[in-house]
Amino acid sequence: MPSNAESALRIATLCVFAATVSAQSLPDSFPAEDMAPTEAELRALLSGRDFKVIRPEGGHITISFFRNGYVFAGGSIDLSVDRIRGEGRWKVAGSTVCLDWFAANFDSTCLEARKSDDGLILRRSSGELVRWIPE
């Protein structure tokens, strides 16, 4: 069983990486047709909902946004049986969602969001776009 530090690192990697559906399938910049949600729209899109993100290499993560500001992430990071789990708080600022994880040595992260036909597209701090699909 992985240590708390190893689990925290895996969760950080997954959540910041948002377990991309396929990095090659998304452009380098937000598609013009994908509009930035208002703060109220983004809060409503996330609140009380689950989003699934699947890695092309295998594995997935589900991120659950509770109405009280609590966030939970869980899933597998690869084809192995390794499972990860993380808990924290979420908040919205403008068209950005911020995740603040409870795990030690875990930095909070904020991702710029755009609405798309099938969910949300988010920009990581690296500039890479990732897709979150509502369950």
DSSP file (Angstrom, degrees, kcal/mol; ACC not computed):
  #  RESIDUE AA STRUCTURE BP1 BP2  ACC     N-H-->O    O-->H-N    N-H-->O    O-->H-N    TCO  KAPPA ALPHA  PHI   PSI    X-CA   Y-CA   Z-CA
    1    1 A M              0   0    0      0, 0.0    81,-0.0     0, 0.0     2,-0.0   0.000 360.0 360.0 360.0 133.6    0.0    0.0    0.0
    2    2 A P        -     0   0    0      0, 0.0     2,-0.0     0, 0.0     0, 0.0  -0.298 360.0-110.6 -68.4 152.5    1.4    3.4   -0.9
    3    3 A S     >  -     0   0    0      1,-0.1     4,-2.7     4,-0.0     5,-0.2  -0.242  32.0-102.3 -73.0 169.2    2.4    5.9    1.8
    4    4 A N  H  > S+     0   0    0      1,-0.2     4,-2.6     2,-0.2     5,-0.2   0.887 124.5  51.7 -59.8 -39.1    0.4    9.1    2.4
    5    5 A A  H  > S+     0   0    0      2,-0.2     4,-2.4     1,-0.2    -1,-0.2   0.910 110.6  47.4 -65.5 -42.1    3.1   11.1    0.6
    6    6 A E  H  > S+     0   0    0      2,-0.2     4,-2.3     1,-0.2    -2,-0.2   0.916 113.3  48.4 -64.9 -42.0    3.0    8.7   -2.4
    7    7 A S  H  X S+     0   0    0     -4,-2.7     4,-2.6     2,-0.2    -2,-0.2   0.911 111.0  50.9 -62.7 -42.1   -0.8    8.9   -2.5
    8    8 A A  H  X S+     0   0    0     -4,-2.6     4,-2.8     1,-0.2    -2,-0.2   0.913 110.1  49.5 -62.4 -42.7   -0.6   12.7   -2.3
    9    9 A L  H  X S+     0   0    0     -4,-2.4     4,-2.6     2,-0.2    -1,-0.2   0.914 111.7  48.8 -63.0 -42.5    1.9   12.9   -5.2
   10   10 A R  H  X S+     0   0    0     -4,-2.3     4,-2.5     2,-0.2    -2,-0.2   0.917 112.8  47.4 -63.2 -42.9   -0.3   10.6   -7.3
   11   11 A I  H  X S+     0   0    0     -4,-2.6     4,-3.3     2,-0.2     5,-0.3   0.926 112.1  49.8 -65.6 -43.8   -3.4   12.7   -6.5
   12   12 A A  H  X S+     0   0    0     -4,-2.8     4,-2.5     1,-0.2     5,-0.5   0.934 111.7  48.8 -59.6 -45.4   -1.6   15.9   -7.3
   13   13 A T  H  X S+     0   0    0     -4,-2.6     4,-2.0    -5,-0.2     6,-0.3   0.923 116.2  43.1 -60.1 -44.8   -0.3   14.5  -10.6
   14   14 A L  H  X>S+     0   0    0     -4,-2.5     4,-2.0     3,-0.2     5,-1.0   0.919 116.3  44.6 -69.6 -43.6   -3.8   13.3  -11.5
   15   15 A C  H  <5S+     0   0    0     -4,-3.3    -2,-0.2     2,-0.2    -3,-0.2   0.907 118.9  41.2 -73.5 -39.8   -5.7   16.4  -10.5
   16   16 A V  H  <5S+     0   0    0     -4,-2.5    -1,-0.2    -5,-0.3    -2,-0.2   0.919 123.6  40.6 -69.2 -41.8   -3.3   18.9  -12.0
   17   17 A F  H ><5S-     0   0    0     -4,-2.0     3,-0.5    -5,-0.5    -2,-0.2   0.739  98.8-150.2 -72.3 -23.6   -3.0   16.6  -15.0
   18   18 A A  T 3<5 -     0   0    0     -4,-2.0    -3,-0.2     1,-0.2    -4,-0.1   0.750  48.7 -87.5  53.7  28.8   -6.8   16.0  -14.7
   19   19 A A  T 3 < -     0   0    0     -5,-1.0    -1,-0.2    -6,-0.3    42,-0.2   0.898  59.4-128.5  42.0  67.7   -6.2   12.6  -16.2
   20   20 A T    <   -     0   0    0     -3,-0.5     3,-0.2    33,-0.1    -1,-0.1  -0.021  10.1-142.2 -54.0 143.0   -6.4   13.8  -19.8
   21   21 A V  S    S-     0   0    0      1,-0.2     2,-0.2    34,-0.2    -1,-0.1   0.944  86.8 -29.7 -66.8 -50.4   -8.8   12.1  -22.2
   22   22 A S    >>  -     0   0    0     33,-0.1     3,-1.6    34,-0.1     4,-0.6  -0.597  53.7-157.3-170.5 104.7   -6.2   12.6  -25.0
   23   23 A A  G >4 S+     0   0    0      1,-0.3     3,-1.0     2,-0.2   106,-0.2   0.844  96.6  56.8 -57.7 -33.8   -3.9   15.5  -25.0
   24   24 A Q  G 34 S+     0   0    0      1,-0.2    -1,-0.3    -3,-0.1    -3,-0.0   0.754  98.5  61.6 -69.9 -22.1   -3.5   15.1  -28.8
   25   25 A S  G <4 S+     0   0    0     -3,-1.6    -1,-0.2     2,-0.1    -2,-0.2   0.620  96.2  70.1 -81.1 -11.2   -7.2   15.5  -29.3
   26   26 A L  S << S-     0   0    0     -3,-1.0   103,-0.1    -4,-0.6     4,-0.1  -0.838  83.8-120.7-107.0 144.3   -7.3   19.0  -27.8
   27   27 A P        -     0   0    0      0, 0.0   102,-0.3     0, 0.0    -1,-0.1  -0.146  27.7-107.7 -71.2 174.4   -5.8   22.1  -29.5
   28   28 A D  S    S+     0   0    0    100,-0.1     2,-0.3     2,-0.1    -2,-0.0   0.684 103.4  35.0 -77.3 -18.7   -3.1   24.2  -27.8
   29   29 A S  S    S-     0   0    0    100,-0.0     3,-0.1    99,-0.0   100,-0.0  -0.899 104.5 -79.1-131.3 162.8   -5.6   27.0  -27.2
   30   30 A F        -     0   0    0     -2,-0.3    -2,-0.1     1,-0.1     2,-0.0  -0.349  54.0-107.3 -60.2 134.5   -9.3   27.1  -26.2
   31   31 A P    >   -     0   0    0      0, 0.0     3,-1.6     0, 0.0    -1,-0.1  -0.371  26.1-122.1 -59.5 142.7  -11.5   26.5  -29.3
   32   32 A A  T 3  S+     0   0    0      1,-0.3    -2,-0.1    -3,-0.1     0, 0.0   0.828 110.4  56.6 -58.5 -34.2  -13.3   29.8  -30.3
   33   33 A E  T 3  S+     0   0    0      2,-0.1     2,-0.7     1,-0.0    -1,-0.3   0.641  86.8  89.6 -76.3 -12.6  -16.7   28.2  -29.9
   34   34 A D  S <  S-     0   0    0     -3,-1.6     2,-0.2    80,-0.1    82,-0.2  -0.772  70.9-153.1 -90.0 113.5  -16.0   27.3  -26.2
   35   35 A M        -     0   0    0     -2,-0.7    80,-2.9    80,-0.3    -2,-0.1  -0.563  17.2-111.8 -91.0 146.9  -17.1   30.2  -24.1
   36   36 A A        -     0   0    0     78,-0.2    78,-0.2    -2,-0.2     2,-0.1  -0.610  36.6-129.2 -71.9 128.8  -15.8   31.1  -20.6
   37   37 A P        -     0   0    0      0, 0.0    76,-0.1     0, 0.0     2,-0.1  -0.441  20.1-112.3 -74.5 154.3  -18.5   30.6  -18.0
   38   38 A T     >  -     0   0    0     -2,-0.1     4,-2.7     1,-0.1     5,-0.2  -0.337  36.0-101.5 -71.8 168.6  -19.3   33.3  -15.6
   39   39 A E  H  > S+     0   0    0      1,-0.2     4,-2.3     2,-0.2     5,-0.2   0.921 125.4  47.9 -59.0 -44.0  -18.4   32.7  -12.0
   40   40 A A  H  > S+     0   0    0      2,-0.2     4,-2.1     1,-0.2    -1,-0.2   0.898 112.2  49.5 -65.3 -40.5  -22.1   31.8  -11.2
   41   41 A E  H  > S+     0   0    0      2,-0.2     4,-2.5     1,-0.2    -2,-0.2   0.927 111.8  47.7 -63.6 -44.9  -22.3   29.5  -14.2
   42   42 A L  H  X S+     0   0    0     -4,-2.7     4,-1.9     2,-0.2     5,-0.2   0.914 111.1  50.7 -64.6 -42.3  -19.1   27.7  -13.3
   43   43 A R  H  X S+     0   0    0     -4,-2.3     4,-2.7    -5,-0.2    -1,-0.2   0.918 113.4  46.2 -60.0 -42.5  -20.2   27.2   -9.7
   44   44 A A  H  < S+     0   0    0     -4,-2.1    -2,-0.2     1,-0.2    -1,-0.2   0.862 109.9  54.1 -68.7 -35.9  -23.5   25.8  -10.9
   45   45 A L  H  < S+     0   0    0     -4,-2.5    -1,-0.2     1,-0.2    -2,-0.2   0.851 119.8  32.5 -65.2 -34.3  -21.8   23.5  -13.5
   46   46 A L  H >< S+     0   0    0     -4,-1.9     3,-2.1    -5,-0.2    19,-0.4   0.863  91.1 103.3 -90.6 -40.5  -19.6   22.0  -10.8
   47   47 A S  T 3< S-     0   0    0     -4,-2.7    19,-0.2     1,-0.3    20,-0.1  -0.208  99.5  -3.2 -58.7 121.1  -21.7   22.1   -7.6
   48   48 A G  T 3  S+     0   0    0     17,-2.0     2,-0.3     1,-0.3    -1,-0.3   0.664 110.6 114.6  76.4  17.2  -23.2   18.7   -6.7
   49   49 A R  E <   -A   65   0A   0     -3,-2.1    16,-3.0    16,-0.8     2,-0.4  -0.827  56.2-139.2-123.5 159.1  -21.7   17.0   -9.8
   50   50 A D  E     -A   64   0A   0     -2,-0.3    85,-2.4    14,-0.2     2,-0.4  -0.908  14.1-162.0-112.5 142.7  -19.2   14.3  -10.7
   51   51 A F  E     -AB  63 134A   0     12,-2.4    12,-2.9    -2,-0.4     2,-0.4  -0.989   5.0-153.2-125.4 135.5  -16.7   14.6  -13.6
   52   52 A K  E     -AB  62 133A   0     81,-3.0    81,-1.8    -2,-0.4     2,-0.4  -0.899   9.0-173.8-110.1 136.2  -14.8   11.7  -15.1
   53   53 A V  E     -A   61   0A   0      8,-2.5     8,-2.3    -2,-0.4     2,-0.4  -0.997   8.5-160.5-129.5 127.0  -11.5   12.0  -16.8
   54   54 A I  E     -A   60   0A   0     -2,-0.4     6,-0.2     6,-0.2     5,-0.1  -0.899  10.4-139.0-114.1 133.6  -10.0    9.0  -18.6
   55   55 A R    >   -     0   0    0      4,-2.0     3,-1.6    -2,-0.4   -34,-0.2  -0.705  13.6-135.3 -87.5 140.0   -6.3    8.6  -19.5
   56   56 A P  T 3  S+     0   0    0      0, 0.0    -1,-0.1     0, 0.0     3,-0.1   0.781 107.6  58.9 -63.5 -25.3   -5.5    7.1  -22.9
   57   57 A E  T 3  S-     0   0    0      1,-0.3    22,-0.3     2,-0.0     2,-0.1   0.548 125.7 -90.9 -78.2  -6.8   -2.9    4.9  -21.2
   58   58 A G  S <  S+     0   0    0     -3,-1.6    -1,-0.3     1,-0.3    21,-0.2  -0.323  84.1  75.8 112.5 161.3   -5.6    3.5  -19.0
   59   59 A G        -     0   0    0     19,-0.1    -4,-2.0    -2,-0.1    -1,-0.3   0.021  52.0-144.4  84.5 163.6   -7.0    4.4  -15.6
   60   60 A H  E     -AC  54  76A   0     16,-1.1    16,-1.3    -6,-0.2     2,-0.4  -0.967   4.4-143.9-155.5 166.3   -9.4    7.1  -14.7
   61   61 A I  E     -AC  53  75A   0     -8,-2.3    -8,-2.5    -2,-0.3     2,-0.5  -0.996   6.6-154.4-136.5 143.0  -10.3    9.6  -12.1
   62   62 A T  E     -AC  52  74A   0     12,-2.9    12,-2.0    -2,-0.4     2,-0.5  -0.979   8.7-160.9-115.0 129.0  -13.6   10.9  -10.9
   63   63 A I  E     -AC  51  73A   0    -12,-2.9   -12,-2.4    -2,-0.5     2,-0.5  -0.952   5.9-161.3-112.2 122.0  -13.7   14.3   -9.3
   64   64 A S  E     -AC  50  72A   0      8,-3.3     8,-2.1    -2,-0.5     2,-0.7  -0.904   2.7-159.1-108.7 125.7  -16.8   15.0   -7.2
   65   65 A F  E     -AC  49  71A   0    -16,-3.0   -17,-2.0    -2,-0.5   -16,-0.8  -0.906  10.9-157.0-107.2 110.6  -17.8   18.6   -6.3
   66   66 A F    >   -     0   0    0      4,-2.9     3,-1.9    -2,-0.7    24,-0.1  -0.582  24.6-120.6 -87.7 150.0  -20.1   18.8   -3.3
   67   67 A R  T 3  S+     0   0    0      1,-0.3    -1,-0.1    -2,-0.2   -20,-0.1   0.752 109.8  63.5 -60.5 -26.1  -22.3   21.9   -2.8
   68   68 A N  T 3  S-     0   0    0      2,-0.1    -1,-0.3     1,-0.1     3,-0.1   0.355 124.3 -97.6 -83.4   7.3  -20.6   22.6    0.6
   69   69 A G  S <  S+     0   0    0     -3,-1.9    21,-2.7     1,-0.3     2,-0.3   0.465  82.5 133.1  92.4   1.7  -17.2   23.3   -1.1
   70   70 A Y  E     - D   0  89A   0     19,-0.2    -4,-2.9    -4,-0.0     2,-0.4  -0.637  36.6-164.0 -84.4 143.2  -15.8   19.8   -0.4
   71   71 A V  E     -CD  65  88A   0     17,-2.3    17,-2.1    -2,-0.3     2,-0.4  -0.985   5.4-169.4-129.1 142.2  -14.1   17.9   -3.3
   72   72 A F  E     -CD  64  87A   0     -8,-2.1    -8,-3.3    -2,-0.4     2,-0.4  -0.993   0.1-170.2-129.8 137.0  -13.3   14.3   -3.6
   73   73 A A  E     +CD  63  86A   0     13,-2.6    13,-2.7    -2,-0.4     2,-0.3  -0.994  16.3 156.8-126.9 135.6  -11.1   12.6   -6.2
   74   74 A G  E     +CD  62  85A   0    -12,-2.0   -12,-2.9    -2,-0.4     2,-0.3  -0.993  15.3  90.9-155.4 152.3  -10.7    8.8   -6.7
   75   75 A G  E     -CD  61  84A   0      9,-1.6     9,-3.2    -2,-0.3     2,-0.4  -0.980  67.1 -59.0 157.7-163.8   -9.8    6.3   -9.3
   76   76 A S  E     -CD  60  83A   0    -16,-1.3   -16,-1.1    -2,-0.3     7,-0.2  -0.907  28.5-151.7-115.4 144.6   -6.9    4.4  -10.7
   77   77 A I  S    S-     0   0    0      5,-0.8     2,-0.3    -2,-0.4     6,-0.1   0.650  73.0  -9.9 -93.1 -14.7   -3.8    6.0  -12.2
   78   78 A D  S    S-     0   0    0      4,-0.4   -18,-0.2     2,-0.3   -19,-0.1  -0.838  93.6 -64.6-158.9-164.0   -2.8    3.4  -14.7
   79   79 A L  S    S+     0   0    0    -22,-0.3   -20,-0.1    -2,-0.3   -21,-0.1   0.599 104.2  89.9 -74.4  -9.2   -3.5   -0.2  -15.7
   80   80 A S  S    S-     0   0    0      1,-0.1    -2,-0.3   -22,-0.1   -21,-0.0  -0.107  95.8-103.5 -75.3-177.8   -2.3   -1.5  -12.4
   81   81 A V  S    S+     0   0    0     -4,-0.1    -1,-0.1    -5,-0.1     2,-0.1   0.392  75.0 132.7 -89.1   3.7   -4.6   -2.0   -9.4
   82   82 A D        -     0   0    0     -6,-0.0    -5,-0.8     1,-0.0    -4,-0.4  -0.351  38.1-166.4 -58.7 128.4   -3.2    1.2   -7.7
   83   83 A R  E     -D   76   0A   0     -7,-0.2     2,-0.3    -6,-0.1    -7,-0.2  -0.912   1.9-159.5-115.9 145.3   -6.1    3.3   -6.5
   84   84 A I  E     -D   75   0A   0     -9,-3.2    -9,-1.6    -2,-0.4     2,-0.3  -0.849   7.6-174.8-122.0 161.6   -5.9    6.9   -5.4
   85   85 A R  E     +D   74   0A   0     -2,-0.3     2,-0.3   -11,-0.2   -11,-0.2  -0.968   4.4 175.4-155.3 136.8   -8.0    9.0   -3.2
   86   86 A G  E     -D   73   0A   0    -13,-2.7   -13,-2.6    -2,-0.3     2,-0.3  -0.996   8.7-165.8-145.8 150.9   -7.9   12.7   -2.3
   87   87 A E  E     +D   72   0A   0     -2,-0.3    15,-2.8   -15,-0.2    16,-0.4  -0.966  27.8 116.8-134.4 149.4  -10.1   15.1   -0.4
   88   88 A G  E     -DE  71 101A   0    -17,-2.1   -17,-2.3    -2,-0.3     2,-0.3  -0.915  53.7 -68.5-176.0-155.9  -10.0   18.9   -0.2
   89   89 A R  E     -DE  70 100A   0     11,-2.6    11,-3.0    -2,-0.3     2,-0.3  -0.898  33.5-159.0-122.3 151.3  -11.9   22.1   -0.8
   90   90 A W  E     + E   0  99A   0    -21,-2.7     2,-0.3    -2,-0.3     9,-0.2  -0.946  11.9 171.9-128.5 153.7  -12.9   23.7   -4.1
   91   91 A K  E     - E   0  98A   0      7,-1.8     7,-3.1    -2,-0.3     2,-0.4  -0.976  23.6-130.0-152.6 162.0  -13.9   27.3   -5.0
   92   92 A V  E     - E   0  97A   0     -2,-0.3     2,-0.4     5,-0.2     5,-0.2  -0.942  17.0-179.5-117.9 137.3  -14.6   29.3   -8.1
   93   93 A A  E >   - E   0  96A   0      3,-2.6     3,-1.4    -2,-0.4     2,-0.3  -0.918  67.8 -49.4-135.4 108.4  -13.0   32.7   -8.9
   94   94 A G  T 3  S-     0   0    0     -2,-0.4   -52,-0.2     1,-0.2    18,-0.0  -0.502 123.0 -21.7  64.2-127.2  -14.2   34.1  -12.2
   95   95 A S  T 3  S+     0   0    0     -2,-0.3    18,-3.2    -3,-0.1     2,-0.4  -0.014 120.6  98.7-101.5  28.9  -13.9   31.4  -14.9
   96   96 A T  E <   -EF  93 112A   0     -3,-1.4    -3,-2.6    16,-0.2     2,-0.5  -0.944  58.7-153.0-120.2 135.8  -11.3   29.5  -12.8
   97   97 A V  E     -EF  92 111A   0     14,-2.5    14,-2.9    -2,-0.4     2,-0.4  -0.926  13.9-158.8-106.1 132.7  -11.8   26.5  -10.5
   98   98 A C  E     -EF  91 110A   0     -7,-3.1    -7,-1.8    -2,-0.5     2,-0.5  -0.926   3.2-160.6-114.8 135.3   -9.3   26.2   -7.6
   99   99 A L  E     -EF  90 109A   0     10,-3.2    10,-2.3    -2,-0.4     2,-0.6  -0.965   4.2-171.6-116.9 124.6   -8.7   22.9   -5.8
  100  100 A D  E     -E   89   0A   0    -11,-3.0   -11,-2.6    -2,-0.5     2,-0.2  -0.925  15.8-154.2-120.1 103.5   -7.1   22.9   -2.4
  101  101 A W  E     -E   88   0A   0     -2,-0.6   -13,-0.3   -13,-0.2     5,-0.2  -0.510  15.3-142.3 -85.4 146.1   -6.2   19.4   -1.3
  102  102 A F        +     0   0    0    -15,-2.8   -14,-0.1    -2,-0.2    -1,-0.1   0.680  67.1 110.0 -76.9 -20.2   -5.8   18.3    2.4
  103  103 A A  S >  S-     0   0    0    -16,-0.4     3,-0.9     1,-0.1    -2,-0.1  -0.223  79.1-100.6 -62.9 145.7   -2.9   16.0    1.8
  104  104 A A  T 3  S+     0   0    0      1,-0.2    -1,-0.1     3,-0.0     3,-0.1  -0.296 105.8  17.2 -62.4 149.1    0.5   17.1    3.1
  105  105 A N  T 3  S+     0   0    0      1,-0.2     2,-0.6    -3,-0.1    -1,-0.2   0.818  94.2 137.3  57.2  33.9    2.9   18.6    0.6
  106  106 A F    <   -     0   0    0     -3,-0.9     2,-0.3    -5,-0.2    -1,-0.2  -0.944  43.3-150.2-115.8 116.2    0.0   19.2   -1.7
  107  107 A D        -     0   0    0     -2,-0.6    -6,-0.2    -3,-0.1     2,-0.1  -0.592  20.0-117.8 -83.3 145.0   -0.2   22.5   -3.5
  108  108 A S        -     0   0    0     -2,-0.3     2,-0.3    -8,-0.1    -8,-0.2  -0.445  32.0-157.4 -73.2 157.9   -3.5   24.0   -4.5
  109  109 A T  E     -F   99   0A   0    -10,-2.3   -10,-3.2    -2,-0.1     2,-0.4  -0.987   9.6-154.4-139.3 147.4   -4.1   24.4   -8.2
  110  110 A C  E     -F   98   0A   0     -2,-0.3     2,-0.4   -12,-0.3   -12,-0.3  -0.977   9.0-164.1-124.1 138.2   -6.4   26.6  -10.2
  111  111 A L  E     -F   97   0A   0    -14,-2.9   -14,-2.5    -2,-0.4     2,-0.3  -0.982  19.2-129.7-126.4 127.8   -7.6   25.8  -13.7
  112  112 A E  E     -FG  96 123A   0     11,-1.2    11,-2.6    -2,-0.4     2,-0.3  -0.565  34.0-149.0 -72.3 136.1   -9.1   28.2  -16.2
  113  113 A A  E     - G   0 122A   0    -18,-3.2     2,-0.3    -2,-0.3     9,-0.2  -0.804  21.0-175.8-117.0 150.4  -12.4   26.7  -17.6
  114  114 A R  E     - G   0 121A   0      7,-2.1     7,-2.6    -2,-0.3     2,-0.3  -0.989  29.4-119.6-135.2 143.9  -14.4   26.9  -20.8
  115  115 A K  E     - G   0 120A   0    -80,-2.9   -80,-0.3    -2,-0.3     2,-0.3  -0.634  35.4-179.4 -78.9 139.3  -17.8   25.3  -21.5
  116  116 A S  E >   - G   0 119A   0      3,-2.5     3,-1.2    -2,-0.3   -82,-0.0  -0.841  43.5 -97.3-130.9 172.2  -17.9   22.7  -24.3
  117  117 A D  T 3  S+     0   0    0     -2,-0.3     3,-0.1     1,-0.2    -2,-0.0   0.835 122.7  33.6 -58.9 -33.5  -20.6   20.6  -25.9
  118  118 A D  T 3  S-     0   0    0     15,-0.0     2,-0.4    14,-0.0    -1,-0.2   0.172 130.6 -63.4-113.2  18.3  -19.7   17.6  -23.7
  119  119 A G  E <  S-G  116   0A   0     -3,-1.2    -3,-2.5    14,-0.2     2,-0.3  -0.966  81.8 -26.6 147.6-127.7  -18.5   19.2  -20.5
  120  120 A L  E     -GH 115 132A   0     12,-2.4    12,-2.8    -2,-0.4     2,-0.5  -0.946  35.9-152.4-128.6 148.2  -15.7   21.4  -19.6
  121  121 A I  E     -GH 114 131A   0     -7,-2.6    -7,-2.1    -2,-0.3     2,-0.4  -0.989  22.1-167.1-115.7 131.4  -12.2   22.1  -21.0
  122  122 A L  E     -GH 113 130A   0      8,-3.1     8,-2.6    -2,-0.5     2,-0.6  -0.916  16.5-136.3-122.8 146.2   -9.7   23.3  -18.5
  123  123 A R  E     -GH 112 129A   0    -11,-2.6   -11,-1.2    -2,-0.4     6,-0.2  -0.893  20.1-145.6-102.5 121.8   -6.2   24.8  -18.9
  124  124 A R    >   -     0   0    0      4,-3.0     3,-1.9    -2,-0.6   -13,-0.1  -0.281  33.1-101.1 -73.3 167.4   -3.5   23.5  -16.6
  125  125 A S  T 3  S+     0   0    0      1,-0.3    -1,-0.1     2,-0.1   -14,-0.0   0.763 125.3  60.8 -62.0 -24.1   -0.8   25.8  -15.3
  126  126 A S  T 3  S-     0   0    0      2,-0.1    -1,-0.3     1,-0.0     3,-0.1   0.600 120.1-111.5 -76.0 -11.5    1.4   24.3  -17.9
  127  127 A G  S <  S+     0   0    0     -3,-1.9     2,-0.1     1,-0.4    -2,-0.1   0.233  73.7 136.8  97.5 -12.9   -0.9   25.6  -20.6
  128  128 A E        -     0   0    0     -5,-0.1    -4,-3.0     1,-0.1    -1,-0.4  -0.441  50.2-132.2 -70.2 139.9   -2.2   22.1  -21.6
  129  129 A L  E     -H  123   0A   0   -102,-0.3     2,-0.3    -6,-0.2    -6,-0.2  -0.746  24.1-174.8 -94.2 141.1   -5.9   21.7  -22.1
  130  130 A V  E     -H  122   0A   0     -8,-2.6    -8,-3.1    -2,-0.3     2,-0.4  -0.950  17.9-130.4-133.4 153.5   -7.8   18.8  -20.5
  131  131 A R  E     -H  121   0A   0     -2,-0.3     2,-0.5   -10,-0.2   -10,-0.2  -0.893  12.0-164.3-110.6 132.2  -11.4   17.7  -20.8
  132  132 A W  E     -H  120   0A   0    -12,-2.8   -12,-2.4    -2,-0.4   -79,-0.2  -0.970  10.0-159.6-112.2 127.3  -13.8   16.9  -17.9
  133  133 A I  E     -B   52   0A   0    -81,-1.8   -81,-3.0    -2,-0.5   -14,-0.2  -0.928  18.1-124.1-112.0 123.4  -16.9   15.0  -18.8
  134  134 A P  E      B   51   0A   0      0, 0.0   -83,-0.3     0, 0.0   -88,-0.0  -0.348 360.0 360.0 -65.6 143.8  -19.9   15.1  -16.4
  135  135 A E              0   0    0    -85,-2.4   -84,-0.1    -2,-0.0   -73,-0.0   0.411 360.0 360.0 -94.7 360.0  -21.2   11.7  -15.2
